[in-house]
Amino acid sequence: RQVDRPELLPRARQQLTVAAPQGGTISQLDARAIGLVAVDLGAGRQRKGDAVDLSVGIVVLHKVGELIQSGEPLFVVHARSSAEAEQAAQTLKSSLSFSQSPVSAPTHVYDIIR
């Protein structure tokens, strides 16, 4: 299984590390925007019959509530070309919000329904 052994997956031609444009606490990540970038790279389908490229995608290195320094890696983009990687990087940078104050990590489970 590729999930258990990522070395079995094909490798993207380009890898680009996206650095934090500023320091602070990550206060918000736009998951939808990040997901759409992955689809644009070819990691997902826009239509039912579209092929999925198993070599491309995004590694998200930090979570909401984490304190980071300016220039610290935020994402690693795996793309077919440097132009696609650069475009993805620009969109990914705008998918984050930073705070200079501490931010609590979001609650993942709000309630248990029995």
Summary of the structure (lengths in Angstrom):
residues: 114
radius of gyration: 15.8
end to end distance: 34.1
largest distance: 49.7
contacts: 288
relative contact order: 0.29
helix: 23%
strand: 25%
